[in-house]
Amino acid sequence: MDIIKLRELLERELASAELEPLDEEFYKEFDSLIKALEFKAESSRERGEGVEERLSLAELKIAKELITEIVRVRLHKIVDLAVKGVPYSLPEDERKIFSILVSFIGREPLNVPLEERPIERKVEVEIEESKSPIRRAYLLEMDIPKVMDGNLNSYGPFKKGDLVVLPNDIAAILLKRGAAREIKISM
């Protein structure tokens, strides 16, 4: 799977009133593509290849936007099928959604187990960090050009001697390369 195949699938989904057939492994293959692109960007970042890193991050962003649009279009079609009560050959993840929708429309009880979501744990971690009275700042040991994090947020440019607060991933790289020193600020 690659961005070209995702783009072609989106075009077919948009052009057809019917669901395009998907391989049972489609969503797993997409997850693998995302992991590969994230790894490629991280490897480029660690090697100091800024252009390659930005290209990988842009490719990652495009892939995520394409899958979001594909899922949006497919969900509309799945809802239409559920309203009509028409079963369709769907990948397992979409079959689950279809079954839930059919049960919901038929006013049947839903047996959907509530699972702890990783996103909830992430929120808890952020709350814990925000309660901490210690902030981390970094004293730069050299001039640093404009840099981007994994979310494509830009930081800088900075001059030698600047005191800055940076995301952990960027700070870790600067510390590793001796471009910054960590300063603890108590509040």
Z-matrix of the N, CA and C atoms (Angstrom, degrees):
N
C 1 1.448
C 2 1.521 1 108.25
N 3 1.336 2 115.07 1 143.14
C 4 1.456 3 120.90 2 174.82
C 5 1.529 4 109.01 3 -149.90
N 6 1.310 5 116.51 4 -178.86
C 7 1.464 6 121.30 5 -176.47
C 8 1.527 7 111.05 6 -63.59
N 9 1.314 8 117.06 7 -35.72
C 10 1.470 9 120.24 8 -179.62
C 11 1.528 10 110.23 9 -62.73
N 12 1.340 11 116.81 10 -43.78
C 13 1.471 12 119.88 11 178.95
C 14 1.525 13 111.02 12 -65.57
N 15 1.332 14 116.70 13 -37.84
C 16 1.470 15 119.47 14 176.89
C 17 1.524 16 110.54 15 -63.25
N 18 1.323 17 116.26 16 -43.36
C 19 1.469 18 121.00 17 179.84
C 20 1.534 19 110.17 18 -62.37
N 21 1.326 20 117.08 19 -44.02
C 22 1.467 21 120.86 20 179.03
C 23 1.527 22 111.12 21 -62.79
N 24 1.335 23 117.16 22 -41.64
C 25 1.466 24 120.74 23 178.06
C 26 1.521 25 110.47 24 -62.59
N 27 1.327 26 117.44 25 -43.79
C 28 1.463 27 120.56 26 178.82
C 29 1.523 28 110.40 27 -60.65
N 30 1.320 29 117.38 28 -43.69
C 31 1.467 30 120.63 29 179.15
C 32 1.526 31 110.93 30 -61.51
N 33 1.351 32 117.13 31 -41.86
C 34 1.469 33 120.10 32 178.66
C 35 1.528 34 110.75 33 -65.87
N 36 1.340 35 117.21 34 -41.75
C 37 1.475 36 120.95 35 179.36
C 38 1.524 37 110.65 36 -62.22
N 39 1.318 38 116.61 37 -41.91
C 40 1.465 39 120.20 38 -178.97
C 41 1.529 40 111.86 39 -70.36
N 42 1.322 41 116.74 40 -30.81
C 43 1.461 42 120.80 41 -176.71
C 44 1.527 43 113.10 42 -82.33
N 45 1.324 44 117.62 43 -16.71
C 46 1.458 45 120.98 44 -174.43
C 47 1.524 46 111.36 45 -116.50
N 48 1.336 47 115.39 46 144.77
C 49 1.467 48 120.00 47 175.01
C 50 1.526 49 110.60 48 -80.44
N 51 1.325 50 116.56 49 -17.26
C 52 1.463 51 122.08 50 -179.73
C 53 1.522 52 110.12 51 -95.20
N 54 1.326 53 115.37 52 157.64
C 55 1.460 54 120.31 53 174.15
C 56 1.522 55 109.72 54 -69.87
N 57 1.304 56 116.12 55 134.27
C 58 1.455 57 120.51 56 174.16
C 59 1.527 58 108.03 57 -75.76
N 60 1.327 59 118.27 58 138.28
C 61 1.468 60 119.13 59 178.53
C 62 1.528 61 110.49 60 -65.74
N 63 1.330 62 114.86 61 137.89
C 64 1.461 63 121.10 62 178.00
C 65 1.519 64 109.56 63 -120.05
N 66 1.301 65 115.19 64 146.28
C 67 1.459 66 121.88 65 173.07
C 68 1.526 67 108.04 66 -63.72
N 69 1.308 68 117.14 67 145.16
C 70 1.472 69 122.37 68 -179.81
C 71 1.527 70 111.45 69 -56.75
N 72 1.308 71 117.17 70 -28.10
C 73 1.471 72 122.75 71 -176.72
C 74 1.531 73 112.85 72 -94.77
N 75 1.332 74 118.83 73 10.39
C 76 1.465 75 121.69 74 -173.98
C 77 1.522 76 112.84 75 -53.54
N 78 1.313 77 117.61 76 -50.97
C 79 1.465 78 120.42 77 -175.72
C 80 1.531 79 111.40 78 -69.73
N 81 1.321 80 117.62 79 -33.06
C 82 1.469 81 120.17 80 175.85
C 83 1.527 82 109.98 81 -67.53
N 84 1.335 83 116.58 82 -40.13
C 85 1.464 84 120.37 83 177.81
C 86 1.525 85 110.42 84 -64.31
N 87 1.338 86 116.58 85 -38.49
C 88 1.461 87 119.62 86 177.73
C 89 1.528 88 110.29 87 -63.63
N 90 1.331 89 117.07 88 -44.39
C 91 1.469 90 120.54 89 177.82
C 92 1.529 91 110.67 90 -58.38
N 93 1.321 92 116.67 91 -39.95
C 94 1.469 93 120.72 92 178.37
C 95 1.524 94 110.97 93 -64.99
N 96 1.331 95 116.94 94 -39.78
C 97 1.464 96 120.97 95 177.67
C 98 1.524 97 110.29 96 -61.22
N 99 1.325 98 117.09 97 -45.64
C 100 1.465 99 121.36 98 -179.58
C 101 1.528 100 110.05 99 -61.80
N 102 1.327 101 117.14 100 -45.71
C 103 1.470 102 120.16 101 179.18
C 104 1.523 103 110.91 102 -61.43
N 105 1.331 104 117.18 103 -40.40
C 106 1.464 105 120.67 104 179.81
C 107 1.527 106 110.93 105 -64.85
N 108 1.335 107 116.93 106 -42.31
C 109 1.464 108 120.13 107 179.35
C 110 1.525 109 111.25 108 -67.18
N 111 1.326 110 117.22 109 -39.33
C 112 1.468 111 120.44 110 177.22
C 113 1.527 112 110.36 111 -63.76
N 114 1.333 113 116.86 112 -41.94
C 115 1.461 114 121.15 113 178.78
C 116 1.525 115 110.64 114 -63.95
N 117 1.332 116 116.03 115 -42.25
C 118 1.465 117 120.93 116 179.70
C 119 1.528 118 110.41 117 -61.47
N 120 1.327 119 117.22 118 -43.36
C 121 1.466 120 121.12 119 179.18
C 122 1.524 121 110.67 120 -65.01
N 123 1.327 122 116.82 121 -44.06
C 124 1.470 123 121.19 122 -179.79
C 125 1.525 124 110.69 123 -64.05
N 126 1.326 125 116.93 124 -42.37
C 127 1.467 126 120.49 125 178.68
C 128 1.523 127 110.78 126 -62.71
N 129 1.316 128 116.51 127 -42.15
C 130 1.465 129 120.64 128 178.10
C 131 1.522 130 110.46 129 -63.57
N 132 1.320 131 116.22 130 -40.96
C 133 1.466 132 120.82 131 179.30
C 134 1.525 133 109.93 132 -61.75
N 135 1.329 134 116.75 133 -45.35
C 136 1.465 135 120.97 134 -178.69
C 137 1.522 136 112.12 135 -65.89
N 138 1.331 137 117.34 136 -31.45
C 139 1.465 138 120.94 137 178.31
C 140 1.522 139 111.77 138 -83.74
N 141 1.332 140 117.12 139 -4.78
C 142 1.459 141 120.67 140 179.39
C 143 1.516 142 113.48 141 77.51
N 144 1.316 143 117.37 142 21.26
C 145 1.466 144 122.14 143 179.68
C 146 1.524 145 108.48 144 -93.56
N 147 1.323 146 115.78 145 83.98
C 148 1.459 147 122.05 146 -174.37
C 149 1.516 148 114.09 147 -60.45
N 150 1.324 149 116.86 148 -42.65
C 151 1.469 150 120.23 149 -178.28
C 152 1.523 151 110.11 150 -65.87
N 153 1.331 152 116.19 151 -45.58
C 154 1.470 153 120.65 152 179.21
C 155 1.527 154 110.69 153 -62.38
N 156 1.333 155 116.23 154 -38.83
C 157 1.468 156 120.40 155 178.71
C 158 1.527 157 110.74 156 -63.50
N 159 1.334 158 116.57 157 -46.41
C 160 1.474 159 119.89 158 179.99
C 161 1.523 160 111.19 159 -63.12
N 162 1.332 161 116.98 160 -38.34
C 163 1.470 162 120.07 161 177.47
C 164 1.525 163 110.66 162 -63.90
N 165 1.319 164 116.65 163 -42.78
C 166 1.468 165 120.44 164 179.21
C 167 1.518 166 111.08 165 -64.85
N 168 1.328 167 116.69 166 -41.31
C 169 1.467 168 120.24 167 178.89
C 170 1.528 169 111.08 168 -66.35
N 171 1.333 170 116.64 169 -37.74
C 172 1.465 171 119.92 170 177.55
C 173 1.526 172 110.22 171 -66.29
N 174 1.329 173 116.62 172 -41.32
C 175 1.464 174 121.21 173 177.72
C 176 1.530 175 110.36 174 -62.79
N 177 1.327 176 116.71 175 -40.74
C 178 1.464 177 122.34 176 177.58
C 179 1.527 178 110.32 177 -61.88
N 180 1.313 179 116.73 178 -44.77
C 181 1.470 180 121.35 179 179.80
C 182 1.531 181 110.67 180 -62.12
N 183 1.325 182 116.75 181 -43.80
C 184 1.468 183 120.83 182 179.75
C 185 1.527 184 110.37 183 -63.25
N 186 1.334 185 117.19 184 -43.58
C 187 1.470 186 120.77 185 179.75
C 188 1.523 187 110.59 186 -60.14
N 189 1.329 188 117.00 187 -43.68
C 190 1.467 189 120.54 188 179.79
C 191 1.528 190 111.34 189 -66.09
N 192 1.332 191 117.12 190 -39.02
C 193 1.468 192 119.89 191 177.86
C 194 1.522 193 111.05 192 -65.81
N 195 1.330 194 117.17 193 -40.71
C 196 1.465 195 120.67 194 179.08
C 197 1.525 196 111.10 195 -63.63
N 198 1.332 197 117.61 196 -46.09
C 199 1.467 198 119.11 197 -178.56
C 200 1.518 199 110.29 198 -66.77
N 201 1.319 200 117.77 199 -35.37
C 202 1.465 201 120.32 200 177.54
C 203 1.520 202 110.16 201 -60.75
N 204 1.306 203 116.71 202 -44.16
C 205 1.463 204 120.66 203 179.89
C 206 1.527 205 111.13 204 -69.32
N 207 1.334 206 117.63 205 -40.14
C 208 1.467 207 121.11 206 177.45
C 209 1.522 208 109.80 207 -60.28
N 210 1.323 209 117.11 208 -47.37
C 211 1.467 210 121.28 209 -179.38
C 212 1.524 211 110.26 210 -63.31
N 213 1.331 212 117.17 211 -41.70
C 214 1.474 213 120.38 212 179.60
C 215 1.528 214 110.57 213 -59.05
N 216 1.328 215 116.92 214 -48.41
C 217 1.468 216 121.30 215 -179.04
C 218 1.527 217 110.20 216 -64.88
N 219 1.323 218 117.26 217 -44.56
C 220 1.469 219 120.67 218 -179.21
C 221 1.522 220 111.07 219 -64.74
N 222 1.328 221 117.89 220 -39.67
C 223 1.466 222 119.85 221 179.11
C 224 1.529 223 111.77 222 -61.48
N 225 1.325 224 116.68 223 -40.17
C 226 1.472 225 119.28 224 176.46
C 227 1.531 226 110.34 225 -59.27
N 228 1.321 227 116.32 226 -43.39
C 229 1.461 228 120.18 227 -179.69
C 230 1.531 229 111.19 228 -68.38
N 231 1.330 230 117.35 229 -37.55
C 232 1.470 231 121.13 230 178.87
C 233 1.524 232 110.16 231 -65.89
N 234 1.323 233 117.39 232 -39.83
C 235 1.472 234 120.53 233 177.05
C 236 1.524 235 109.56 234 -61.87
N 237 1.327 236 117.46 235 -44.25
C 238 1.469 237 120.59 236 177.93
C 239 1.531 238 111.05 237 -59.46
N 240 1.337 239 117.04 238 -42.96
C 241 1.468 240 120.55 239 178.45
C 242 1.526 241 111.12 240 -64.52
N 243 1.324 242 117.29 241 -39.54
C 244 1.468 243 121.10 242 -179.61
C 245 1.525 244 110.50 243 -65.94
N 246 1.327 245 117.55 244 -39.70
C 247 1.469 246 121.15 245 178.38
C 248 1.525 247 109.79 246 -62.79
N 249 1.329 248 116.61 247 -40.40
C 250 1.460 249 121.11 248 178.75
C 251 1.524 250 111.69 249 -76.90
N 252 1.334 251 116.72 250 -16.03
C 253 1.466 252 120.99 251 -178.06
C 254 1.508 253 112.81 252 73.86
N 255 1.318 254 116.47 253 22.72
C 256 1.458 255 121.35 254 -176.99
C 257 1.527 256 109.96 255 -93.43
N 258 1.334 257 117.51 256 115.66
C 259 1.465 258 118.46 257 176.03
C 260 1.527 259 110.00 258 -71.67
N 261 1.291 260 115.90 259 153.41
C 262 1.454 261 120.95 260 -177.58
C 263 1.514 262 107.73 261 -146.55
N 264 1.309 263 116.42 262 151.75
C 265 1.464 264 120.78 263 177.68
C 266 1.525 265 108.97 264 -71.52
N 267 1.328 266 115.51 265 107.50
C 268 1.462 267 121.47 266 -176.11
C 269 1.523 268 110.16 267 -125.00
N 270 1.337 269 116.81 268 153.13
C 271 1.470 270 118.57 269 170.39
C 272 1.532 271 109.41 270 -62.25
N 273 1.313 272 117.13 271 158.87
C 274 1.464 273 122.09 272 -173.72
C 275 1.530 274 113.01 273 -53.64
N 276 1.328 275 117.98 274 -45.09
C 277 1.465 276 120.51 275 -179.14
C 278 1.527 277 111.34 276 -59.80
N 279 1.330 278 116.89 277 -40.89
C 280 1.460 279 120.86 278 -179.83
C 281 1.525 280 111.21 279 -74.53
N 282 1.350 281 117.98 280 -31.92
C 283 1.472 282 120.54 281 176.21
C 284 1.523 283 110.41 282 -61.49
N 285 1.325 284 117.14 283 -38.59
C 286 1.466 285 120.78 284 178.13
C 287 1.529 286 110.20 285 -61.43
N 288 1.312 287 116.29 286 -45.57
C 289 1.469 288 120.53 287 178.96
C 290 1.521 289 110.05 288 -62.52
N 291 1.336 290 116.57 289 -44.41
C 292 1.461 291 121.43 290 179.52
C 293 1.529 292 110.32 291 -58.51
N 294 1.331 293 117.12 292 -46.64
C 295 1.474 294 121.32 293 -179.43
C 296 1.520 295 111.48 294 -61.73
N 297 1.314 296 116.83 295 -42.69
C 298 1.469 297 120.60 296 178.44
C 299 1.523 298 110.28 297 -62.75
N 300 1.332 299 116.97 298 -43.01
C 301 1.469 300 120.46 299 179.97
C 302 1.525 301 111.49 300 -64.60
N 303 1.336 302 117.08 301 -43.15
C 304 1.468 303 120.42 302 179.33
C 305 1.529 304 109.66 303 -61.89
N 306 1.330 305 117.36 304 -43.38
C 307 1.472 306 120.96 305 177.91
C 308 1.522 307 110.75 306 -63.14
N 309 1.307 308 116.84 307 -43.05
C 310 1.465 309 121.42 308 -179.67
C 311 1.529 310 110.85 309 -63.16
N 312 1.323 311 115.97 310 -46.43
C 313 1.469 312 120.40 311 -179.50
C 314 1.522 313 110.51 312 -64.33
N 315 1.338 314 117.26 313 -38.90
C 316 1.464 315 121.71 314 179.27
C 317 1.519 316 113.29 315 -80.72
N 318 1.333 317 117.25 316 4.80
C 319 1.471 318 124.00 317 179.52
C 320 1.527 319 111.65 318 58.49
N 321 1.323 320 115.78 319 30.86
C 322 1.461 321 121.01 320 176.59
C 323 1.529 322 108.46 321 -86.09
N 324 1.330 323 116.74 322 154.56
C 325 1.468 324 118.19 323 177.40
C 326 1.528 325 110.58 324 -64.90
N 327 1.308 326 115.34 325 140.58
C 328 1.460 327 120.72 326 179.76
C 329 1.518 328 109.04 327 -97.80
N 330 1.297 329 116.39 328 126.07
C 331 1.461 330 121.27 329 175.55
C 332 1.522 331 108.52 330 -104.67
N 333 1.310 332 115.04 331 72.78
C 334 1.454 333 120.71 332 -179.74
C 335 1.520 334 107.85 333 -106.96
N 336 1.330 335 117.45 334 110.74
C 337 1.467 336 118.85 335 -180.00
C 338 1.523 337 110.58 336 -67.07
N 339 1.315 338 114.79 337 135.46
C 340 1.457 339 119.41 338 176.40
C 341 1.518 340 108.10 339 -83.16
N 342 1.314 341 115.65 340 123.48
C 343 1.456 342 120.83 341 -178.88
C 344 1.520 343 109.15 342 -111.51
N 345 1.308 344 115.17 343 151.59
C 346 1.456 345 119.15 344 174.03
C 347 1.523 346 107.01 345 -73.34
N 348 1.292 347 115.81 346 127.30
C 349 1.455 348 121.02 347 -177.75
C 350 1.526 349 110.38 348 -96.01
N 351 1.335 350 117.44 349 139.96
C 352 1.465 351 119.73 350 177.95
C 353 1.527 352 112.65 351 -56.83
N 354 1.318 353 116.85 352 -31.75
C 355 1.459 354 119.54 353 -178.49
C 356 1.524 355 111.14 354 -63.33
N 357 1.339 356 116.76 355 -31.59
C 358 1.459 357 120.00 356 177.65
C 359 1.519 358 110.07 357 -66.40
N 360 1.315 359 116.91 358 -40.97
C 361 1.461 360 120.21 359 178.22
C 362 1.519 361 110.38 360 -64.13
N 363 1.305 362 116.61 361 -36.55
C 364 1.457 363 120.48 362 -179.86
C 365 1.526 364 110.07 363 -64.12
N 366 1.319 365 116.85 364 -41.35
C 367 1.458 366 120.75 365 178.59
C 368 1.517 367 110.13 366 -62.33
N 369 1.337 368 117.28 367 -42.19
C 370 1.461 369 120.65 368 179.13
C 371 1.519 370 110.77 369 -60.87
N 372 1.320 371 117.02 370 -41.69
C 373 1.457 372 120.48 371 179.75
C 374 1.517 373 109.97 372 -63.42
N 375 1.321 374 117.11 373 -42.36
C 376 1.456 375 120.23 374 179.49
C 377 1.524 376 110.89 375 -63.18
N 378 1.316 377 117.67 376 -39.03
C 379 1.457 378 121.28 377 178.97
C 380 1.523 379 109.62 378 -65.14
N 381 1.327 380 116.92 379 -44.32
C 382 1.456 381 120.36 380 179.15
C 383 1.521 382 110.80 381 -60.79
N 384 1.324 383 117.00 382 -42.98
C 385 1.454 384 119.93 383 -179.89
C 386 1.520 385 111.22 384 -65.38
N 387 1.327 386 118.03 385 -36.31
C 388 1.452 387 120.09 386 -177.63
C 389 1.521 388 112.00 387 -70.59
N 390 1.352 389 118.71 388 -21.47
C 391 1.456 390 121.94 389 178.49
C 392 1.524 391 111.34 390 -79.07
N 393 1.311 392 117.67 391 -17.40
C 394 1.452 393 122.06 392 -175.74
C 395 1.528 394 110.83 393 -67.69
N 396 1.349 395 118.04 394 131.64
C 397 1.453 396 120.51 395 -179.54
C 398 1.526 397 112.84 396 -79.41
N 399 1.329 398 118.05 397 -4.37
C 400 1.457 399 120.33 398 -177.75
C 401 1.523 400 109.19 399 -103.69
N 402 1.333 401 115.04 400 130.59
C 403 1.464 402 121.64 401 175.98
C 404 1.518 403 107.79 402 -110.59
N 405 1.308 404 117.27 403 150.27
C 406 1.457 405 120.76 404 177.54
C 407 1.518 406 109.02 405 -106.02
N 408 1.286 407 114.79 406 129.73
C 409 1.458 408 121.92 407 175.81
C 410 1.525 409 106.81 408 -126.52
N 411 1.296 410 115.90 409 164.23
C 412 1.449 411 120.44 410 -176.51
C 413 1.519 412 109.19 411 -133.35
N 414 1.327 413 115.37 412 134.43
C 415 1.450 414 122.45 413 175.18
C 416 1.520 415 106.37 414 -96.92
N 417 1.322 416 116.33 415 120.65
C 418 1.458 417 120.15 416 -174.97
C 419 1.519 418 110.71 417 -81.00
N 420 1.318 419 115.63 418 134.45
C 421 1.460 420 123.12 419 -178.20
C 422 1.527 421 112.11 420 -93.56
N 423 1.329 422 116.98 421 -8.02
C 424 1.469 423 121.48 422 -179.85
C 425 1.522 424 109.08 423 -156.58
N 426 1.334 425 116.46 424 166.38
C 427 1.462 426 120.78 425 175.34
C 428 1.527 427 108.45 426 -65.76
N 429 1.334 428 116.15 427 137.60
C 430 1.462 429 122.27 428 -179.69
C 431 1.529 430 107.59 429 -124.17
N 432 1.349 431 117.68 430 126.14
C 433 1.470 432 119.07 431 176.77
C 434 1.529 433 110.42 432 -71.54
N 435 1.299 434 115.94 433 173.76
C 436 1.467 435 121.37 434 176.88
C 437 1.531 436 108.72 435 -58.31
N 438 1.353 437 116.59 436 131.82
C 439 1.464 438 121.75 437 179.69
C 440 1.521 439 109.18 438 -125.53
N 441 1.338 440 115.77 439 159.86
C 442 1.462 441 120.88 440 179.80
C 443 1.518 442 109.22 441 -124.41
N 444 1.340 443 116.07 442 144.57
C 445 1.459 444 120.13 443 175.98
C 446 1.523 445 109.70 444 -91.57
N 447 1.321 446 117.07 445 -175.89
C 448 1.458 447 122.28 446 -178.22
C 449 1.515 448 114.06 447 -64.13
N 450 1.338 449 118.04 448 -19.62
C 451 1.466 450 122.12 449 178.28
C 452 1.518 451 111.90 450 -96.29
N 453 1.330 452 116.47 451 11.56
C 454 1.463 453 124.36 452 -179.90
C 455 1.528 454 112.68 453 65.52
N 456 1.335 455 117.68 454 25.26
C 457 1.458 456 121.38 455 172.01
C 458 1.519 457 107.00 456 -84.30
N 459 1.344 458 117.01 457 136.03
C 460 1.460 459 118.94 458 -177.97
C 461 1.523 460 110.66 459 -100.12
N 462 1.331 461 114.91 460 149.63
C 463 1.455 462 123.42 461 179.75
C 464 1.520 463 107.71 462 -135.82
N 465 1.329 464 115.87 463 138.44
C 466 1.456 465 120.43 464 176.34
C 467 1.505 466 111.94 465 95.09
N 468 1.315 467 115.67 466 -167.50
C 469 1.457 468 130.18 467 4.54
C 470 1.534 469 111.32 468 -71.62
N 471 1.344 470 114.57 469 158.40
C 472 1.457 471 121.09 470 -178.39
C 473 1.523 472 109.73 471 -124.12
N 474 1.329 473 115.40 472 154.84
C 475 1.467 474 122.53 473 177.19
C 476 1.523 475 109.48 474 -105.53
N 477 1.322 476 116.35 475 155.38
C 478 1.457 477 121.92 476 175.45
C 479 1.526 478 108.37 477 -56.53
N 480 1.335 479 115.76 478 132.86
C 481 1.459 480 120.59 479 -180.00
C 482 1.518 481 113.80 480 94.92
N 483 1.347 482 118.26 481 -9.58
C 484 1.468 483 120.73 482 177.31
C 485 1.522 484 109.62 483 -67.16
N 486 1.321 485 116.39 484 143.49
C 487 1.457 486 123.47 485 173.90
C 488 1.522 487 106.09 486 -103.38
N 489 1.347 488 117.22 487 118.48
C 490 1.465 489 120.84 488 -172.97
C 491 1.523 490 111.03 489 -132.71
N 492 1.329 491 115.94 490 155.25
C 493 1.460 492 123.26 491 170.99
C 494 1.527 493 105.63 492 -109.67
N 495 1.334 494 116.53 493 123.97
C 496 1.466 495 121.63 494 -174.56
C 497 1.520 496 110.95 495 -129.07
N 498 1.346 497 117.36 496 157.87
C 499 1.468 498 120.42 497 173.18
C 500 1.533 499 109.67 498 -61.24
N 501 1.313 500 115.74 499 152.32
C 502 1.467 501 121.31 500 -176.09
C 503 1.521 502 113.48 501 -57.27
N 504 1.350 503 118.01 502 -39.69
C 505 1.461 504 119.17 503 -176.86
C 506 1.526 505 112.02 504 -65.61
N 507 1.328 506 117.02 505 -42.53
C 508 1.463 507 120.34 506 178.70
C 509 1.524 508 109.74 507 -68.47
N 510 1.328 509 116.00 508 -44.16
C 511 1.467 510 120.45 509 -179.20
C 512 1.524 511 111.06 510 -60.06
N 513 1.328 512 117.26 511 -41.07
C 514 1.465 513 120.81 512 -179.29
C 515 1.525 514 111.20 513 -60.25
N 516 1.318 515 116.49 514 -40.62
C 517 1.466 516 120.38 515 179.45
C 518 1.524 517 110.39 516 -66.79
N 519 1.338 518 116.77 517 -44.58
C 520 1.465 519 120.05 518 179.78
C 521 1.527 520 111.17 519 -63.46
N 522 1.325 521 117.21 520 -41.18
C 523 1.466 522 120.90 521 178.28
C 524 1.529 523 110.76 522 -63.56
N 525 1.320 524 115.92 523 -43.80
C 526 1.463 525 121.70 524 -178.59
C 527 1.533 526 111.29 525 -61.11
N 528 1.321 527 116.13 526 -35.67
C 529 1.466 528 120.79 527 -177.61
C 530 1.527 529 112.91 528 -91.69
N 531 1.325 530 116.26 529 2.50
C 532 1.462 531 119.39 530 178.72
C 533 1.515 532 113.74 531 73.34
N 534 1.319 533 117.40 532 19.65
C 535 1.460 534 121.70 533 -178.73
C 536 1.525 535 112.01 534 -89.60
N 537 1.344 536 117.30 535 -7.54
C 538 1.466 537 120.57 536 -178.22
C 539 1.523 538 109.43 537 -151.44
N 540 1.342 539 115.07 538 157.68
C 541 1.457 540 122.94 539 173.33
C 542 1.512 541 107.70 540 -122.13
N 543 1.331 542 116.10 541 138.15
C 544 1.469 543 120.24 542 179.85
C 545 1.523 544 109.85 543 -78.49
N 546 1.332 545 115.46 544 135.89
C 547 1.459 546 123.13 545 177.16
C 548 1.520 547 106.46 546 -121.65
N 549 1.337 548 118.47 547 129.93
C 550 1.465 549 121.02 548 176.92
C 551 1.517 550 108.73 549 -97.63
N 552 1.317 551 115.05 550 131.42
C 553 1.459 552 121.41 551 -179.60
C 554 1.512 553 107.88 552 -116.27
N 555 1.310 554 117.82 553 119.29
C 556 1.466 555 121.69 554 176.64
C 557 1.511 556 108.70 555 -91.49
N 558 1.330 557 115.52 556 140.03
C 559 1.462 558 119.99 557 -179.47
C 560 1.497 559 110.28 558 -109.60
